[in-house]
Amino acid sequence: MGFDYFCGFVGGDASQRQPNLFQNTTAIYPFLNNPTWNLETAMADEAIHYMKQLKELAPDKRWFVYYVPGATHAPHHPTPEWIKKISDMHLFDQGWNKVSFRIVPMVPFSIGMIES
């Protein structure tokens, strides 16, 4: 009929700190009383755990995991470690336009993403 297990959020616009999370059809709240909890890390950990479980239960059976992280959707909530890492690179000290003039020439125009 479809997927055997679901763990994640419904919709593309989910908070990375306090999302509306579901495990199958049950709402879960793993972020409560856990200030360092992060959706991306938790989803990756859950997917890894699930794949290990599938392999242990039926090592010869095929399986499929549809892993779709939400960090690419707004609102963007990087961890403090990533904020510091990117800030220390000083990428945007001169503004976004300066950065884009360095990035755009590296994009292959043949993929049709950017018009020249």
Buried (B, 14 or more C-beta within 10 A) or exposed (E): EEEEEEBBBEEEEBBBEEBEBBEEEEEBEEBEEEEEBBBBEBBEEBBEEBEEEBEEEEEEEEEEEEEEBBBEBEEEBBBEEEEEEEEEEEEEEEEEEEEEEEEEEEEEEEEEEEEE
